[in-house]
Amino acid sequence: MNLYVSLLRTGVPAAVGWIVAVALRHGLELDSTAVTGVLTPIVTFVYYGLFRLAEQRLSPSFGWLLGYARPPQYEKGGQESPA
C-alpha cells in the first residue's frame, strides 16, 4: 500500500505540473524545451510544496490534491512489509 501511495503522491503533482506548463505555453511564447526542461519541474515542485504544507498546517484533507489523503507511513527499518 505504501508503494502505491508514494507513487500516486509523486505522479499527481508531476501530471499537474506538466498540464499547467503546457497550458502556460499557449499563453506565453515558450518553446517546448522551456516547458519540459524548466517550467514543468518548477510548477510540479510548487504544487507539491503548497499542498503538502496545506496538508500539514491546515487540514489533512488537502492531501487529496496530491492523489491520496495521507502520506505513506514507513516502518523504521525502511522496508515495506509484504501485504
VOVEX-32037 format. One line per field, with one value per atom (N, C-alpha, C, O): chain; atom name; residue number from 0; z, x negated, y negated; residue in three letters. Coordinates in Angstrom, 3 decimals. Layout:
N
ch: A/...
at: CA/...
i: NUM/...
z: Z/...
x: X/...
y: Y/...
aa: ala/...
# end
This chain:
83
ch: A/A/A/A/A/A/A/A/A/A/A/A/A/A/A/A/A/A/A/A/A/A/A/A/A/A/A/A/A/A/A/A/A/A/A/A/A/A/A/A/A/A/A/A/A/A/A/A/A/A/A/A/A/A/A/A/A/A/A/A/A/A/A/A/A/A/A/A/A/A/A/A/A/A/A/A/A/A/A/A/A/A/A/A/A/A/A/A/A/A/A/A/A/A/A/A/A/A/A/A/A/A/A/A/A/A/A/A/A/A/A/A/A/A/A/A/A/A/A/A/A/A/A/A/A/A/A/A/A/A/A/A/A/A/A/A/A/A/A/A/A/A/A/A/A/A/A/A/A/A/A/A/A/A/A/A/A/A/A/A/A/A/A/A/A/A/A/A/A/A/A/A/A/A/A/A/A/A/A/A/A/A/A/A/A/A/A/A/A/A/A/A/A/A/A/A/A/A/A/A/A/A/A/A/A/A/A/A/A/A/A/A/A/A/A/A/A/A/A/A/A/A/A/A/A/A/A/A/A/A/A/A/A/A/A/A/A/A/A/A/A/A/A/A/A/A/A/A/A/A/A/A/A/A/A/A/A/A/A/A/A/A/A/A/A/A/A/A/A/A/A/A/A/A/A/A/A/A/A/A/A/A/A/A/A/A/A/A/A/A/A/A/A/A/A/A/A/A/A/A/A/A/A/A/A/A/A/A/A/A/A/A/A/A/A/A/A/A/A/A/A/A/A/A/A/A/A/A/A/A/A/A
at: N/CA/C/O/N/CA/C/O/N/CA/C/O/N/CA/C/O/N/CA/C/O/N/CA/C/O/N/CA/C/O/N/CA/C/O/N/CA/C/O/N/CA/C/O/N/CA/C/O/N/CA/C/O/N/CA/C/O/N/CA/C/O/N/CA/C/O/N/CA/C/O/N/CA/C/O/N/CA/C/O/N/CA/C/O/N/CA/C/O/N/CA/C/O/N/CA/C/O/N/CA/C/O/N/CA/C/O/N/CA/C/O/N/CA/C/O/N/CA/C/O/N/CA/C/O/N/CA/C/O/N/CA/C/O/N/CA/C/O/N/CA/C/O/N/CA/C/O/N/CA/C/O/N/CA/C/O/N/CA/C/O/N/CA/C/O/N/CA/C/O/N/CA/C/O/N/CA/C/O/N/CA/C/O/N/CA/C/O/N/CA/C/O/N/CA/C/O/N/CA/C/O/N/CA/C/O/N/CA/C/O/N/CA/C/O/N/CA/C/O/N/CA/C/O/N/CA/C/O/N/CA/C/O/N/CA/C/O/N/CA/C/O/N/CA/C/O/N/CA/C/O/N/CA/C/O/N/CA/C/O/N/CA/C/O/N/CA/C/O/N/CA/C/O/N/CA/C/O/N/CA/C/O/N/CA/C/O/N/CA/C/O/N/CA/C/O/N/CA/C/O/N/CA/C/O/N/CA/C/O/N/CA/C/O/N/CA/C/O/N/CA/C/O/N/CA/C/O/N/CA/C/O/N/CA/C/O/N/CA/C/O/N/CA/C/O/N/CA/C/O/N/CA/C/O/N/CA/C/O/N/CA/C/O/N/CA/C/O/N/CA/C/O
i: 0/0/0/0/1/1/1/1/2/2/2/2/3/3/3/3/4/4/4/4/5/5/5/5/6/6/6/6/7/7/7/7/8/8/8/8/9/9/9/9/10/10/10/10/11/11/11/11/12/12/12/12/13/13/13/13/14/14/14/14/15/15/15/15/16/16/16/16/17/17/17/17/18/18/18/18/19/19/19/19/20/20/20/20/21/21/21/21/22/22/22/22/23/23/23/23/24/24/24/24/25/25/25/25/26/26/26/26/27/27/27/27/28/28/28/28/29/29/29/29/30/30/30/30/31/31/31/31/32/32/32/32/33/33/33/33/34/34/34/34/35/35/35/35/36/36/36/36/37/37/37/37/38/38/38/38/39/39/39/39/40/40/40/40/41/41/41/41/42/42/42/42/43/43/43/43/44/44/44/44/45/45/45/45/46/46/46/46/47/47/47/47/48/48/48/48/49/49/49/49/50/50/50/50/51/51/51/51/52/52/52/52/53/53/53/53/54/54/54/54/55/55/55/55/56/56/56/56/57/57/57/57/58/58/58/58/59/59/59/59/60/60/60/60/61/61/61/61/62/62/62/62/63/63/63/63/64/64/64/64/65/65/65/65/66/66/66/66/67/67/67/67/68/68/68/68/69/69/69/69/70/70/70/70/71/71/71/71/72/72/72/72/73/73/73/73/74/74/74/74/75/75/75/75/76/76/76/76/77/77/77/77/78/78/78/78/79/79/79/79/80/80/80/80/81/81/81/81/82/82/82/82
z: 0.000/0.000/0.000/-0.682/0.777/0.820/-0.536/-0.892/-1.292/-2.621/-3.511/-4.210/-3.484/-4.273/-3.879/-4.746/-2.586/-2.092/-2.505/-2.967/-2.343/-2.685/-4.183/-4.589/-5.008/-6.453/-6.854/-7.699/-6.264/-6.568/-6.171/-6.923/-4.977/-4.490/-5.202/-5.011/-6.005/-6.872/-8.261/-8.870/-8.755/-10.103/-10.293/-11.329/-9.322/-9.455/-9.585/-10.511/-8.695/-8.887/-10.209/-10.830/-10.637/-11.912/-13.073/-13.976/-13.050/-14.112/-14.093/-15.143/-12.909/-12.791/-13.277/-13.982/-12.899/-13.354/-14.862/-15.449/-15.495/-16.945/-17.595/-18.547/-17.078/-17.640/-17.523/-18.479/-16.350/-16.154/-17.055/-17.647/-17.160/-18.012/-19.474/-20.171/-19.943/-21.332/-21.526/-22.555/-20.547/-20.648/-20.667/-21.418/-19.841/-19.839/-21.155/-21.593/-21.775/-23.057/-24.103/-24.958/-24.033/-25.007/-24.741/-25.666/-23.488/-23.161/-23.269/-23.491/-23.113/-23.198/-24.416/-24.791/-25.010/-26.166/-25.680/-25.596/-25.357/-24.872/-25.833/-26.419/-25.992/-26.808/-25.948/-24.723/-26.579/-25.845/-24.880/-23.867/-25.165/-24.254/-22.947/-21.880/-23.010/-21.792/-20.963/-19.734/-21.626/-20.916/-20.227/-19.028/-20.971/-20.394/-19.497/-18.523/-19.799/-19.039/-17.847/-16.889/-17.875/-16.814/-16.130/-14.911/-16.894/-16.318/-15.634/-14.552/-16.236/-15.639/-14.264/-13.328/-14.092/-12.746/-11.717/-10.551/-12.138/-11.207/-10.753/-9.560/-11.698/-11.351/-10.483/-9.528/-10.808/-10.015/-8.585/-7.640/-8.422/-7.096/-6.285/-5.108/-6.907/-6.217/-5.839/-4.719/-6.763/-6.489/-5.316/-4.376/-5.368/-4.289/-2.967/-1.942/-2.989/-1.763/-1.152/0.065/-1.982/-1.498/-0.822/0.286/-1.483/-0.913/0.190/1.044/0.198/1.315/2.564/3.662/2.392/3.509/4.010/5.217/3.095/3.478/4.208/5.152/3.771/4.411/5.854/6.741/6.086/7.433/8.321/9.495/7.781/8.610/8.732/9.778/7.673/7.670/7.902/8.861/7.013/7.119/6.327/5.209/6.891/6.150/4.854/3.975/4.723/3.507/2.276/1.155/2.447/1.288/0.598/-0.548/1.285/0.688/-0.527/-1.380/-0.631/-1.808/-3.076/-4.152/-2.971/-4.146/-4.568/-5.614/-3.754/-4.110/-4.554/-4.882/-4.569/-5.044/-3.959/-4.259/-2.702/-1.592/-0.336/-0.181/0.548/1.671/2.772/3.665/2.739/3.775/3.177/2.238/3.712/3.208/3.565/4.521/2.821/3.176/4.540/4.915/5.268/6.587/6.449/6.082/6.737/6.602/7.977/8.957/8.025/9.251/9.445/8.491/10.683/10.964/10.190/9.892/9.850/9.122/7.677/7.022/7.161/5.795/4.780/3.602/5.199/4.298/4.475/5.596/3.367/3.426/3.629/2.951/4.562/4.810/3.720/3.241/3.322/2.267/2.719/3.898/1.779/2.090/2.353/2.630
x: -0.821/0.000/-0.860/-0.541/-1.965/-2.822/-3.435/-3.589/-3.785/-4.348/-3.319/-3.642/-2.089/-1.018/-0.812/-0.724/-0.736/-0.514/-1.667/-1.439/-2.889/-4.031/-4.089/-4.401/-3.792/-3.777/-2.655/-2.852/-1.506/-0.378/-0.683/-0.404/-1.260/-1.556/-2.752/-3.024/-3.458/-4.503/-3.943/-4.238/-3.141/-2.605/-1.597/-1.603/-0.735/0.296/-0.338/0.017/-1.265/-1.901/-2.682/-2.713/-3.303/-4.031/-3.071/-3.364/-1.926/-0.934/-0.362/-0.197/-0.062/0.459/-0.586/-0.257/-1.838/-2.907/-3.008/-3.163/-2.922/-3.002/-1.799/-1.957/-0.603/0.620/0.585/0.902/0.198/0.134/-0.940/-0.726/-2.081/-3.153/-2.727/-3.018/-2.046/-1.564/-0.516/-0.504/0.359/1.373/0.715/1.134/-0.313/-1.020/-1.746/-1.896/-2.189/-2.894/-1.999/-2.475/-0.715/0.209/0.439/0.728/0.313/0.485/-0.806/-0.782/-1.927/-3.238/-3.967/-3.757/-4.789/-5.560/-6.779/-7.876/-6.584/-7.660/-7.858/-6.900/-9.109/-9.343/-9.166/-9.085/-9.107/-8.839/-9.963/-9.712/-11.193/-12.313/-12.130/-12.406/-11.676/-11.441/-10.331/-10.390/-9.327/-8.201/-8.644/-8.422/-9.266/-9.623/-10.848/-10.938/-11.777/-13.026/-13.020/-13.756/-12.210/-12.251/-10.899/-10.795/-9.887/-8.591/-7.891/-7.330/-7.911/-7.236/-7.801/-7.018/-9.127/-9.636/-9.343/-9.088/-9.379/-9.101/-7.645/-7.362/-6.721/-5.300/-5.018/-4.246/-5.638/-5.457/-5.925/-5.222/-7.104/-7.661/-6.767/-6.502/-6.315/-5.454/-4.118/-3.640/-3.517/-2.238/-2.369/-1.576/-3.378/-3.565/-3.846/-3.254/-4.735/-5.085/-3.903/-3.715/-3.110/-1.949/-0.934/-0.477/-0.585/0.439/-0.089/0.685/-1.377/-1.956/-1.970/-1.679/-2.309/-2.280/-0.851/-0.613/0.089/1.500/1.993/2.776/1.536/1.930/1.428/2.143/0.219/-0.355/0.192/0.480/0.339/0.688/2.179/2.643/2.934/4.353/5.287/6.058/5.205/6.110/5.550/5.068/5.606/5.145/5.918/5.429/7.106/7.884/7.254/7.643/6.300/5.598/4.745/4.335/4.477/3.729/4.405/3.731/5.715/6.422/5.936/5.980/5.480/4.978/3.604/3.083/3.024/1.773/2.032/1.091/3.279/3.633/4.095/4.757/3.765/4.161/4.191/3.361/5.127/5.375/4.326/4.358/3.411/2.378/1.068/1.067/-0.051/-1.347/-1.582/-0.990/-2.431/-2.726/-3.400/-4.160/-3.121/-3.723/-4.740/-4.383/-5.984/-7.041/-7.469/-7.456/-7.849/-8.369/-9.795/-10.432/-10.295/-11.626/-12.731/-13.741/-12.583/-13.617/-13.755/-14.738/-12.786/-12.820/-12.291/-12.165/-11.980/-11.454/-9.946/-9.438/-9.248/-7.798/-7.519/-8.101/-6.631/-6.290/-5.342/-4.509/-5.454/-4.578/-3.117/-2.821/-2.231/-0.801/-0.233/0.960
y: 1.205/0.000/-1.262/-2.236/-1.241/-2.425/-2.740/-3.908/-1.708/-1.933/-2.621/-3.581/-2.134/-2.751/-4.209/-5.079/-4.481/-5.840/-6.748/-7.866/-6.282/-7.129/-7.412/-8.532/-6.406/-6.631/-7.586/-8.460/-7.423/-8.303/-9.743/-10.676/-9.915/-11.264/-11.893/-13.079/-11.135/-11.679/-11.947/-12.976/-11.028/-11.140/-12.250/-12.915/-12.466/-13.507/-14.898/-15.627/-15.299/-16.617/-16.707/-17.769/-15.619/-15.634/-15.870/-16.654/-15.192/-15.377/-16.791/-17.411/-17.294/-18.662/-19.665/-20.620/-19.445/-20.344/-20.386/-21.456/-19.223/-19.161/-19.853/-20.617/-19.581/-20.182/-21.702/-22.410/-22.204/-23.658/-24.267/-25.325/-23.612/-24.132/-24.178/-25.150/-23.146/-23.138/-24.230/-24.905/-24.404/-25.468/-26.846/-27.727/-27.031/-28.315/-28.551/-29.692/-27.485/-27.623/-28.277/-29.024/-27.995/-28.579/-30.064/-30.822/-30.480/-31.891/-32.681/-33.891/-32.002/-32.639/-32.081/-30.928/-32.863/-32.398/-31.626/-32.178/-30.337/-29.483/-28.323/-27.820/-27.901/-26.717/-25.466/-25.560/-24.313/-23.075/-22.725/-22.072/-23.139/-22.879/-23.629/-23.081/-24.854/-25.632/-25.007/-25.017/-24.468/-23.851/-22.568/-22.401/-21.664/-20.367/-20.438/-19.691/-21.304/-21.340/-22.260/-22.025/-23.305/-24.314/-24.477/-24.335/-24.768/-25.129/-23.959/-24.131/-22.782/-21.627/-21.277/-21.115/-21.151/-20.842/-21.935/-21.635/-23.179/-24.276/-24.236/-24.348/-24.078/-24.022/-22.796/-22.876/-21.669/-20.448/-20.660/-20.304/-21.237/-21.499/-22.441/-22.193/-23.502/-24.479/-23.840/-24.021/-23.097/-22.440/-21.483/-21.534/-20.604/-19.634/-20.342/-20.005/-21.307/-22.026/-22.754/-22.727/-23.399/-24.149/-23.230/-23.514/-22.137/-21.271/-20.368/-19.935/-20.073/-19.326/-20.192/-19.717/-21.455/-22.401/-22.604/-22.624/-22.751/-22.903/-21.661/-21.760/-20.494/-19.241/-19.179/-18.712/-19.641/-19.613/-20.717/-20.483/-21.908/-23.076/-23.348/-23.801/-23.078/-23.457/-22.268/-22.248/-21.282/-20.137/-18.963/-19.146/-17.762/-16.587/-16.340/-15.630/-16.908/-16.688/-17.334/-17.005/-18.237/-18.786/-17.721/-17.904/-16.617/-15.525/-14.932/-14.354/-15.058/-14.539/-15.226/-14.630/-16.452/-17.155/-16.645/-17.034/-15.777/-15.107/-13.677/-12.954/-13.260/-11.933/-10.984/-9.990/-11.261/-10.398/-11.261/-12.157/-11.004/-11.909/-11.876/-12.723/-10.940/-10.926/-10.450/-9.654/-10.930/-10.471/-9.014/-8.512/-8.329/-6.930/-6.858/-7.751/-5.804/-5.581/-4.456/-3.336/-4.743/-3.747/-3.255/-3.999/-1.983/-1.428/-1.940/-2.384/-1.877/-2.425/-1.742/-2.379/-0.473/0.245/-0.189/0.159/-0.949/-1.433/-0.429/-0.764/0.780/1.800/1.900/1.910/1.973/2.158/3.636/4.483/3.945/5.346/5.835/5.066/7.098/7.614/7.644/7.840/7.449/7.391/8.750/8.877
aa: met/met/met/met/asn/asn/asn/asn/leu/leu/leu/leu/tyr/tyr/tyr/tyr/val/val/val/val/ser/ser/ser/ser/leu/leu/leu/leu/leu/leu/leu/leu/arg/arg/arg/arg/thr/thr/thr/thr/gly/gly/gly/gly/val/val/val/val/pro/pro/pro/pro/ala/ala/ala/ala/ala/ala/ala/ala/val/val/val/val/gly/gly/gly/gly/trp/trp/trp/trp/ile/ile/ile/ile/val/val/val/val/ala/ala/ala/ala/val/val/val/val/ala/ala/ala/ala/leu/leu/leu/leu/arg/arg/arg/arg/his/his/his/his/gly/gly/gly/gly/leu/leu/leu/leu/glu/glu/glu/glu/leu/leu/leu/leu/asp/asp/asp/asp/ser/ser/ser/ser/thr/thr/thr/thr/ala/ala/ala/ala/val/val/val/val/thr/thr/thr/thr/gly/gly/gly/gly/val/val/val/val/leu/leu/leu/leu/thr/thr/thr/thr/pro/pro/pro/pro/ile/ile/ile/ile/val/val/val/val/thr/thr/thr/thr/phe/phe/phe/phe/val/val/val/val/tyr/tyr/tyr/tyr/tyr/tyr/tyr/tyr/gly/gly/gly/gly/leu/leu/leu/leu/phe/phe/phe/phe/arg/arg/arg/arg/leu/leu/leu/leu/ala/ala/ala/ala/glu/glu/glu/glu/gln/gln/gln/gln/arg/arg/arg/arg/leu/leu/leu/leu/ser/ser/ser/ser/pro/pro/pro/pro/ser/ser/ser/ser/phe/phe/phe/phe/gly/gly/gly/gly/trp/trp/trp/trp/leu/leu/leu/leu/leu/leu/leu/leu/gly/gly/gly/gly/tyr/tyr/tyr/tyr/ala/ala/ala/ala/arg/arg/arg/arg/pro/pro/pro/pro/pro/pro/pro/pro/gln/gln/gln/gln/tyr/tyr/tyr/tyr/glu/glu/glu/glu/lys/lys/lys/lys/gly/gly/gly/gly/gly/gly/gly/gly/gln/gln/gln/gln/glu/glu/glu/glu/ser/ser/ser/ser/pro/pro/pro/pro/ala/ala/ala/ala
# end
